[in-house]
Structure formats: C-alpha cells, structure tokens
Amino acid sequence: MKRRNSRNSRNSRYKRNSRDKSLRLRVLLTLVVIAGSLAIALTTPVRLGLDLRGGTQIMLETRSTPTTKADSAATDRTVEVLRGRIDALGVAEPTIVRSGDHRILAELPGVHDPKKAADVLGRTAQLTVHPVLGPAGKSDRAAAPPADPAKERVLSDESGQPLRLGAADLTGQHVKGADAGFDQQGGAGWHVTVDFTKTGHDRWRKVTADAACHPAGDPQRRVAIVLDNKIISAPQVDPSVGCGAGIPGGTTQITGSFDDSEARELALLISGGALPVPVETVEQRTIGATLGDAAIEAAAWAAVVGTALTALFIIAVYRFLGLLATVALACYGLISYAALAALGATLTLPGLAGFVLAIGMAVDANVLVFERAREEYAARSRPSPRSALKAGFRGALSAIADSNITTLIAAGLLFAFASGPVRGFGITLGIGVLASMISALVITRVLAEFAVSRPAVFRRPRMTGIASTGWVRDRLLRRDPVPLRRPRRWLAASAAVLVLAASGIVVRGLNFGIEFTGGRLIEYATSSPVEPDRARTALTDAGFPRAVVQSSGDTGLTVRAEKLTNTEEATVTETISGLGGETKKVRDELIGPSMGDELRRNALIALSLALGAQLLYLAVRFRMIFGTSAVAALAHDVVILVGVFAWLGKPIDGVFLAALLTVIGYSVNDSVVLFDRVRELLDRDRGASLGRLTNKAILQTLPRTVNTGMGAALILTALAVIADDTLADFALALLIGLAVGTYSSIFIAAALTIELHPDRKPSRS
C-alpha cells in the first residue's frame, strides 16, 4: 500500500511539474510577444494609405508600339524613369511599384492636383534636337510626322510657324541634366538650362556650327528643340558664332513664356529621361486630406465605442474571466498594430474597418472556450474552475482552428484577387485573425489559468463566470425545444425570402461602382446644401445629361460619369460651385474601361473561388454532405445580401466586395462551429439519428452563437452609426450578413444536412 501511494505521489508530482512547466512556457511566450509588439509599436509607425492621409494614387499601364514592346523589362525601366520624375517633384514618401507585367502603381501623398501628376508621369518626354531645313510649304503644313525619326518632319514652332526639320542630331540619352533658373538681369525670365554629355557636347557644337553658316534671320540658322513631337524652343544661333565653329561648352538654354512651375516641370522631364514605352492612366484616385482626417476620426471613435461596448458585454456575461478576456483583447490590438508596422503594410480605410472588425472576431474564440468550460463545469460531479477551463480550451480548439482557417481563406482570396484598399482590407483581416488566435489561445489562457488557480477565486467559483450555465441556457433552452422539427418548412420559407431578394436584382438592377464599370467619380463638399435634382438639372444644361448625381453626407455631392476629361471636370466643378458656394473637391476617382472589366472579372473569380474553397475545406474536414449544405447556405447569404443592396440602391463596389467575402467567412464560421459539435456527438453516439444529434448540437452551440453575434453586432453598429458613408455601407452589409449568416447556418445548412441524409428523423429522444 505504501509503495502504491508512493507511486501515485510521484505521478502526481510529475503531472504537476509538467503542468507548471507548460504554464511557465506560455507565460514566457506571452511576455516575449507583448514586449516585442510594444517595442515595434513605439518605434515603427504604421504606413497610412492615401485615403487616410490624402494624396493621389495613379495606376499606369504600359503600351506597346510598332518599335517597342511593353514587356516586364520595359516596365521596370519605366518605373526607374518615373521614380526620378517623382523625386524631382519633391513628393514626401512617394511609392512607385510595378504591378504585374504591364502596370505601375504610383502613390503621391499630399498631391491633390491629379491633372498635373498624371501629365508629368504620363508624358514620354522624348527630347530631340533638329536642324531647321526651312519653312514648310503649303503642301507640307498638314503633313503628319513620319514614323521613321530619321526622315525629315514638319512641326510648328512656339509662334505657330510650320518648320521643316531634319533628322535629330541629339536625343535624350545625350543629356546629362537640366535645371530651371530665372534671369533677372537679361530679362529672359524663367528658362531651362540643359547640360549635355561629352558625346552630346560634340553633337551640339556640330548642329550649331552648321546652323551658323546661314545668314542672320534665315530660318535655317535656327535649331529646334523638340519634346514629344512638339517644338518647345527654336532659337537662332547668335550672330557672334562663326560658321563651322559652333557653340562650345555643351550647355544650352531653353527659353519661352515659362512660369516657375512650367520651367521646373520641363527640367525634371528632360533630366528624368524618356519613357521606354508610352503609358496610359487606367486608374486615378485623389483623396483630400480633410476626408482622410474625418475618416480616421470616425473610424477611431467607432473602434473606441465598439470595443468599449463589446468589453462591457463580455464582462457582464463572463464576469472575472470576461475582464481577463478584455485585457487579452487589448493585447490583441497591440499585436495586430505591431504586425502591420513590422510588415510595412499600408493601413487603408477598409483595412481600418477590418482591424476594428477583427476585434469582434477575436471575441468568438474566447466565447467558444468559456461556453465549453461552462458545459464542462455543469457536467462534472465535483467540478473546479481550473479543470473546467482546461477542458474548455481542449474542447474548443477544433472549432477555433476550423473557423479561423475559413476566415483566412477569405482574407487570402482578397489579397490575391482584389486591389487597392480592398486588398489592404484582406491583409489587415488576415493579420487580425492570426493575432486573435494568439490572444485567445495563449494570452487569455495564461491569464485565466493563473487567475482560477488563486485560492480566493477557487473559493468563489461563481465569480469566474463559468460556474453558471448562462441566461441563454437558463431561459431559452429550459423547455428543450426542437428547432428543426420540420426542416422543410424552414427551407420553403428561406426559398421565399431568396426569391424576394433576387427579384431586387432583376427589378432594380445593381448599382455598380466605377471600380466595376469604369468612369469618373468626384465628391464635393459645399458650403451650403445642394439638392441632387437641382445639381442634376444644372449639369444637364452644362452639357452633362448622363451624369449621376447623389448626395453625400450633410453638405456633399458625388458626380459620376462614364467619361470625363480634365477639362470637363473643371466645368463640372464650376457648375457645382455656382450652386453650393465655396466648393472643395475631397475625392476624385478615375477608372479606365479595361481596369473596370478586370476588377469585375476578378471579383467574380474571388467569389467563385471562395465558395469552392469553402466546399473543399468542409468536405475534407467533415463530410461532403456537410460541405454541400454549408456552401448552399453561403450562396443563399450572397444572394440575400446582393438583393438587399439592389433594393436599397446601394453601390456594389470594392468595399462591398470586401464585406461580401467577410460575410462568407462569418456564415461558414457558424456552420463550422455547429458541424464541429455534430461531428463530436456522432463520435460519441454512432447509432443515434443525425436529425436528433443536429438539434442537440444547435441547442448546445446556441449560447456561443448569441454571445458572439452580440459582440460582433456592437462593433458593427458603432461603425454604421459613427463612421462615414463608405464605412457605414460596409457595416450595414456586415450587419445584414451577420443576421442572415446566423439564420442560414441553422435553418438552411443544418436543415439541408438532415434532408439530404438518409436518416431524416429529427426526433427528440
């Protein structure tokens, strides 16, 4: 007996030491993660997107010509030339990167004149110097420049006189640099000084030496300086220069009616060099700094209010452990912020929404653990908070892993197929999901296990929040209801709602944003309110009968048109100013037709892959019948959400796509938690009917569904009420998706599983 007691004592000490070692490891890991995150957060700022700090974003596409091919190498050379031009513009912290083989993305913080930025970046800036062969005859005036630059061409000089030009003697590759200057004494005003290379020096002397052989006043004594097939200066060689001598020094001045900005722009174009291939602007976004400040403030307030409400709700439901979970959520926010900073990711407005939204998702893991701990505590004959909590973490691990993986799939699809702000949303959502798992499975566990091990807590188990079954079980489930007693009725009701929503798509149509249709959208802030109908009438009179005018906020208007040049945009701005007084342009977005087609195609691909990926994952993790039912519920949720936005006339844009894919993640989240419990019950009782076990699983997971839904709803409601119009529509879509996804996981996914399974009896016993 003594030997047996000794052996039991050694085993007990071994288990206790092993448990203590595991706890010390988790504590060490927690301290390292928090300390590292805090150090990064204090030393590395997060890069803000243009929609938060203001500026211009331009997407350029390289084009092939008969003599040049726009391949990846040419695009890389174009990036280097454009980087030199942007640096010469003096833009603080610009970004210019290649996007694919034929596209270049340029972000210019603080630049609010998109026309100037696009002109500087889009010009090929091909500088050439030509001898003048004489004035053009009548038959030559309409002649187009030949395709072969070696042949003579006819161009008009700065005064409009057509000149015949010989083959180019110098090109941009012979230019060493160019600077803008102002001549106060000579009266020449602003000019550009061009310095030639050694080879260019010799060629410049030759071309001026040949021109000097003609008498003063003769057109052939002139030398034409051409930029992009336009004569910008054609000065006469000074009479002091003798025939055959030429101008020494390798430097010349380009003079004209320049102001300071024109001279500096010309200098940077010349010194930056020519683009290897032509480029075309396919997307352009300009966000005013005031809009960025307002968006940051609104999103920050939504984060504070939503997080505070969620924290109060969790504390009210789970008491002391809820308080510790709130501390873990604060650590989650720190980890997410540090991860964004460390990766150099750009935080955009939808990305900020994803950051706030992931707070609600982080709550789900804690709720799953605490609800399983409540079940374990109630099921044990001699329970303790510590043993129940440990069993809760063990029992919830599978559901937490599956639900987070499905959300990561949606985030990965956003990153792979979306662009711009929506891609930023996918990045922050993915980071948020990973951070939430660390928060729930490591930090919350360390804090909770340490707390429930204290004698004061052990003697008062009810203060932990897991020693009670909760109001959902106490009040809603007391009568032991059977939610799916008649699954076909629920499926029929769902089909009716589905038809109603789908009819909105047919009757009202979809209000696609310019991201999917192409065109131009301008948002104005006016000093006095302007009715959209009044603005629409004024724009029709101004020659824009097809412009779409909508109100934006209290004193704002948005104008959208399929095609709107910069000159036409100035007319639209002048018209709005005449109606609303002092008018400020806070947003200007231009999407080319090819870009719109590509975004629309990628959206459909992302949506199809999301549904397919969910089906594949669920089929692998569970059964094919579960996967099929869950994907059917996902399709139902997608149609419902799109149909509601069609009835409301809300825009279907990139932000909506982010919301739609998030709804897919939410919906499959609920289905995964439910099916995970069904699988667990099937493993325990393989002889029971699927219908009975499904109903039992619904009742067991309902407290988690209610509490998680409330936590997410508080965050989203704060976004919908406090944030600006863009985030408000985003939050509205997610609120609809949250309600529909919760419903569909029970009354469609579970009901279909019962109907498709050979054993259909949802019996109570």
Secondary structure, 3 states (H helix, E strand, C coil): CHHHHHHHHHHHHHHHHHHHHHHHHHHHHHHHHHHHHHHHHHHCCCEECHHHHCEEEEEEEECCCCCCCCCHHHHHHHHHHHHHHHHHHCCCCCEEEEECCCEEEEEEECCCCHHHHHHHHHCCCCEEEEEEEEECCCCCCCCCCCCCCCCCEEEECCCCCEEEECCCCEEHHHEEEEEEEEECCCCCEEEEEEEECHHHHHHHHHHHHHHCCCCCCCHHHEEEEEECCCEEECCECCCCCCCCCCCCCCEEEEEEEECHHHHHHHHHHHHHCCCCCCEEEEEEEEECHHHHHHHHHHHHHHHHHHHHHHHHHHHHHHHHHHHHHHHHHHHHHHHHHHHHHHHCCEECHHHHHHHHHHHHHHHHHHHHHHHHHHHHHHHCCCCCHHHHHHHHHHHHHHHHHHHHHHHHHHHHHHHHHCCHHHHHHHHHHHHHHHHHHHHHHHHHHHHHHHHHCCHHHHHCHHHHCCCCCCHHHHHHCCCCCCCCCCHHHHHHHHHHHHHHHHHHHHHCCCEECHHHHCEEEEEEEECCCCCHHHHHHHHHHCCCCCCEEEECCCCEEEEEECCCCHHHHHHHHHHHHHHHCCEEEEEEEEECHHHHHHHHHHHHHHHHHHHHHHHHHHHHHCCHHHHHHHHHHHHHHHHHHHHHHHHHCCEECHHHHHHHHHHHHHHHHHHHHHHHHHHHHHHHCCCCCHHHHHHHHHHHHHHHHHHHHHHHHHHHHHHHHHCCHHHHHHHHHHHHHHHHHHHHHHHHHHHHHHHHCCCCCCCCC
